[in-house]
Amino acid sequence: MDLLKRQLAPITPEAWTQIDDEAKRVLRLNMAGRQLVDFDGPHGWQYAAVNTGQLSIRSEGSLGVPWGVRGVVPLIEVRVPFELPIMELDNASRGAILELAPVVNAAEKIGQSEDNAIFNGFKTGGIEGIIPSSPYSPISIPDDPTQYPSIVVDAIETLRRGGINGPYALALGPECYANLAQASEDGYPIRERVAHVLNGLLVLAPRIEGAVVLSTRGGDYQLSVGQDMSIGYSGHDRDKVHLYLTESFTFRVLEHAAAVYLKPKRARKENRS
């Protein structure tokens, strides 16, 4: 038996297939960071920390010899529980297409939690994000979306002056992504102009407020994963099966100067606290 205990769940293979497929579909929509940073892993449950290669010299204690502490970054483990009705799950073996809203909600929540840590950081978990670690002054996003190509050019030039090579990518929060998708000038989509200037990936990142231009040359950002996104079983009663989505990971900023933040003029109310 493994830690996920899936074999103990009263779920048929047909139902498991639908659950897993739906979770994978939703996770792909909500994990923009994995498209843009280096991926290290998965290394499994026992992988607990990433070696930084650093040594912190200490002098206290009574060892009688010089000593130091090797630097590591611990992984965090996240878990999002959800429930599914047993009778509905049984119908998968009869050929039914399952209603899996709880799976969708859990996958959105855990996928966006990873993206939130990557882009915005998670100090409590020892994770430094792409946006807060950038040393450059943010570039303000204009109200007129036709100006997007010029601010992307400004961001790329800032990176080049900082010695950061391409290729470059643009990660956009939901509002910026929608504005850019709808904008046009003289009948020509502004999104196409931005893509031409960028000559790289342009992705929707649900947990960004604003946008980020960053290098995808490799070696600047690293997502290290122990146990990759998985669905586990925690128990059941007469009516429902109790499941969860889980992952263990950490994220490291190896080059602070590899991203420029594009800041919106107005912050969302829920992010002002």
C-alpha positions as CSV (number, residue, x, y, z in Angstrom):
1,M,0.0,0.0,0.0
2,D,1.3,3.5,-0.8
3,L,0.6,6.7,1.0
4,L,-2.3,7.7,-1.2
5,K,-4.2,4.5,-0.3
6,R,-6.2,4.6,-3.5
7,Q,-6.7,0.8,-3.5
8,L,-8.8,1.1,-0.4
9,A,-11.3,3.4,-1.9
10,P,-14.7,2.0,-3.0
11,I,-14.2,3.4,-6.5
12,T,-14.3,1.4,-9.7
13,P,-11.5,1.7,-12.3
14,E,-14.0,3.5,-14.7
15,A,-14.7,6.1,-12.1
16,W,-11.0,6.6,-11.2
17,T,-10.3,7.2,-14.9
18,Q,-12.9,10.0,-15.1
19,I,-11.7,11.6,-11.8
20,D,-8.1,11.5,-12.8
21,D,-8.8,12.8,-16.3
22,E,-10.9,15.7,-15.1
23,A,-8.3,16.7,-12.5
24,K,-5.5,16.7,-15.1
25,R,-7.6,18.8,-17.4
26,V,-8.3,21.5,-14.8
27,L,-4.8,21.5,-13.4
28,R,-3.4,22.3,-16.9
29,L,-5.6,25.4,-17.0
30,N,-4.4,26.6,-13.6
31,M,-0.7,26.0,-13.5
32,A,0.9,28.6,-15.8
33,G,4.2,28.6,-13.8
34,R,5.1,25.1,-15.0
35,Q,5.2,26.3,-18.6
36,L,7.7,29.0,-17.7
37,V,10.2,27.8,-15.1
38,D,12.6,24.8,-14.8
39,F,10.9,21.7,-13.5
40,D,12.9,19.5,-11.1
41,G,11.3,16.1,-10.3
42,P,9.2,14.4,-9.3
43,H,11.4,12.9,-6.7
44,G,8.7,11.1,-4.6
45,W,7.4,11.4,-1.0
46,Q,10.7,11.0,0.7
47,Y,12.3,14.0,-1.0
48,A,12.1,16.6,1.7
49,A,14.5,19.4,0.8
50,V,16.6,20.9,-2.0
51,N,20.3,21.3,-1.5
52,T,21.4,24.9,-2.2
53,G,25.1,24.2,-2.2
54,Q,25.7,26.8,0.5
55,L,27.4,26.5,3.9
56,S,26.6,28.7,6.8
57,I,29.7,29.0,9.0
58,R,29.0,28.8,12.8
59,S,31.3,29.4,15.8
60,E,29.1,28.5,18.8
61,G,29.1,25.1,20.5
62,S,31.7,22.8,21.9
63,L,32.7,20.7,18.9
64,G,36.3,21.8,19.2
65,V,36.6,22.2,15.4
66,P,35.3,24.7,12.8
67,W,31.9,23.8,11.6
68,G,29.0,25.0,9.5
69,V,25.4,24.1,8.4
70,R,24.6,23.0,4.9
71,G,21.9,25.1,3.3
72,V,18.7,23.4,2.2
73,V,15.2,24.6,1.2
74,P,12.5,22.4,2.6
75,L,9.5,21.3,0.5
76,I,6.0,22.2,1.6
77,E,3.2,19.7,1.3
78,V,-0.3,20.9,0.3
79,R,-3.6,19.0,0.5
80,V,-7.1,19.9,-0.7
81,P,-9.9,17.6,0.4
82,F,-13.1,16.9,-1.5
83,E,-16.0,14.5,-1.4
84,L,-17.9,12.5,-4.1
85,P,-21.2,10.5,-3.7
86,I,-20.7,6.7,-3.9
87,M,-23.9,6.1,-5.9
88,E,-22.8,8.6,-8.5
89,L,-19.4,7.0,-8.8
90,D,-20.9,3.6,-9.3
91,N,-22.7,4.8,-12.3
92,A,-19.4,5.2,-14.1
93,S,-19.3,1.4,-14.5
94,R,-22.7,1.6,-16.1
95,G,-21.4,4.1,-18.7
96,A,-22.4,7.4,-17.1
97,I,-20.4,10.6,-17.5
98,L,-19.8,11.7,-13.9
99,E,-20.6,15.2,-12.5
100,L,-17.3,16.1,-11.0
101,A,-17.6,19.7,-9.8
102,P,-15.8,18.9,-6.5
103,V,-12.9,17.6,-8.5
104,V,-12.8,20.8,-10.6
105,N,-13.0,23.0,-7.5
106,A,-10.2,21.1,-5.7
107,A,-8.0,21.1,-8.8
108,E,-8.4,24.8,-9.3
109,K,-7.6,25.5,-5.7
110,I,-4.4,23.4,-5.5
111,G,-3.2,24.3,-9.0
112,Q,-3.6,28.0,-8.3
113,S,-1.8,27.6,-4.9
114,E,1.3,26.4,-6.7
115,D,1.1,29.3,-9.2
116,N,0.6,31.7,-6.3
117,A,3.8,30.5,-4.6
118,I,5.7,30.7,-7.9
119,F,4.6,34.2,-8.9
120,N,3.8,35.9,-5.6
121,G,5.9,33.9,-3.1
122,F,5.0,32.2,0.2
123,K,7.2,33.5,3.0
124,T,5.7,31.2,5.6
125,G,6.8,28.3,3.5
126,G,10.2,29.7,2.7
127,I,9.3,30.4,-0.9
128,E,10.5,33.6,-2.7
129,G,8.3,34.5,-5.6
130,I,9.1,35.8,-9.1
131,I,7.3,39.1,-8.6
132,P,8.5,40.2,-5.2
133,S,12.1,39.2,-6.0
134,S,12.4,41.4,-9.1
135,P,14.9,44.2,-8.5
136,Y,13.3,46.5,-11.2
137,S,10.7,49.2,-10.7
138,P,7.3,47.9,-11.9
139,I,6.1,49.2,-15.2
140,S,2.5,50.6,-15.0
141,I,-0.1,49.0,-17.3
142,P,-1.9,51.8,-19.2
143,D,-5.7,51.9,-19.4
144,D,-5.4,51.7,-23.2
145,P,-4.7,48.0,-24.1
146,T,-3.3,49.1,-27.5
147,Q,-0.2,50.2,-25.5
148,Y,0.7,46.7,-24.5
149,P,3.3,46.2,-27.2
150,S,5.2,49.2,-26.0
151,I,5.3,48.2,-22.4
152,V,6.4,44.7,-23.3
153,V,9.2,46.2,-25.4
154,D,10.2,48.3,-22.4
155,A,10.2,45.3,-20.1
156,I,12.3,43.2,-22.6
157,E,14.8,46.1,-22.9
158,T,15.0,46.3,-19.1
159,L,15.9,42.6,-19.0
160,R,18.5,43.0,-21.8
161,R,20.1,45.9,-20.0
162,G,20.3,43.7,-16.9
163,G,22.2,41.0,-18.9
164,I,19.2,38.7,-19.1
165,N,18.9,36.9,-22.5
166,G,15.7,35.5,-24.1
167,P,13.6,33.8,-25.1
168,Y,11.0,35.8,-23.1
169,A,7.5,35.1,-22.0
170,L,4.5,37.1,-20.9
171,A,2.3,35.8,-18.0
172,L,-1.0,37.7,-17.7
173,G,-3.5,37.8,-14.9
174,P,-7.2,37.2,-15.8
175,E,-8.1,40.9,-16.3
176,C,-5.1,41.7,-18.3
177,Y,-5.5,38.6,-20.4
178,A,-9.1,39.4,-21.2
179,N,-8.3,43.0,-22.1
180,L,-5.5,42.0,-24.4
181,A,-7.6,39.3,-26.0
182,Q,-10.3,41.8,-26.9
183,A,-8.2,44.7,-28.0
184,S,-7.6,45.7,-31.6
185,E,-6.3,48.6,-33.6
186,D,-7.4,49.2,-37.2
187,G,-8.9,45.7,-37.2
188,Y,-5.6,44.0,-36.2
189,P,-5.6,42.1,-32.8
190,I,-3.2,43.7,-30.3
191,R,-2.5,40.2,-29.0
192,E,-0.8,39.4,-32.3
193,R,1.4,42.5,-32.1
194,V,2.4,41.5,-28.5
195,A,3.2,37.9,-29.6
196,H,5.3,39.3,-32.5
197,V,7.3,41.6,-30.1
198,L,7.6,38.8,-27.5
199,N,8.5,35.9,-29.9
200,G,7.7,33.6,-27.0
201,L,5.0,32.2,-24.8
202,L,2.0,34.2,-23.8
203,V,0.0,32.5,-21.0
204,L,-2.9,33.1,-18.7
205,A,-1.8,33.0,-15.0
206,P,-4.9,33.1,-12.8
207,R,-3.0,34.1,-9.6
208,I,-1.2,37.2,-11.1
209,E,-2.6,40.6,-10.6
210,G,-1.2,42.5,-13.6
211,A,1.4,40.7,-15.7
212,V,5.0,39.6,-15.7
213,V,7.6,39.5,-18.5
214,L,10.3,37.0,-17.8
215,S,13.1,35.1,-19.4
216,T,12.6,31.4,-20.2
217,R,16.2,30.7,-21.1
218,G,16.5,28.3,-18.2
219,G,18.5,28.4,-15.0
220,D,16.7,31.4,-13.5
221,Y,13.7,29.8,-11.7
222,Q,13.3,26.2,-10.4
223,L,10.2,24.4,-9.3
224,S,11.3,21.3,-7.3
225,V,8.6,18.6,-6.8
226,G,8.7,15.7,-4.5
227,Q,5.3,14.0,-4.9
228,D,3.6,15.4,-8.0
229,M,-0.1,16.3,-8.2
230,S,-2.0,13.2,-7.0
231,I,-5.4,12.1,-5.8
232,G,-5.5,10.1,-2.5
233,Y,-8.2,8.5,-0.4
234,S,-8.8,9.3,3.2
235,G,-12.0,7.4,4.0
236,H,-15.7,6.9,3.3
237,D,-19.1,6.6,4.9
238,R,-22.3,5.2,3.6
239,D,-22.9,7.9,1.1
240,K,-19.7,9.6,0.2
241,V,-16.0,9.0,-0.5
242,H,-13.5,11.4,1.0
243,L,-10.6,12.1,-1.3
244,Y,-7.9,14.8,-1.6
245,L,-5.5,16.3,-4.1
246,T,-2.0,16.7,-2.8
247,E,1.5,17.7,-3.8
248,S,4.9,18.5,-2.2
249,F,7.1,21.2,-3.7
250,T,9.2,24.2,-3.3
251,F,10.2,27.0,-5.7
252,R,13.6,28.8,-5.9
253,V,14.5,32.1,-7.5
254,L,18.0,31.6,-8.8
255,E,18.3,34.9,-10.7
256,H,16.4,37.8,-9.3
257,A,16.9,40.0,-12.3
258,A,15.1,37.7,-14.8
259,A,11.6,39.2,-14.6
260,V,9.9,42.6,-14.8
261,Y,6.5,43.1,-13.2
262,L,3.8,45.0,-15.1
263,K,1.6,46.6,-12.4
264,P,-2.1,47.4,-12.8
265,K,-3.2,50.9,-11.8
266,R,-6.0,49.6,-9.6
267,A,-5.5,46.7,-7.2
268,R,-8.4,44.3,-6.6
269,K,-10.1,44.9,-3.2
270,E,-9.4,41.4,-1.9
271,N,-5.6,41.9,-2.4
272,R,-5.4,45.3,-0.6
273,S,-5.2,43.8,3.0
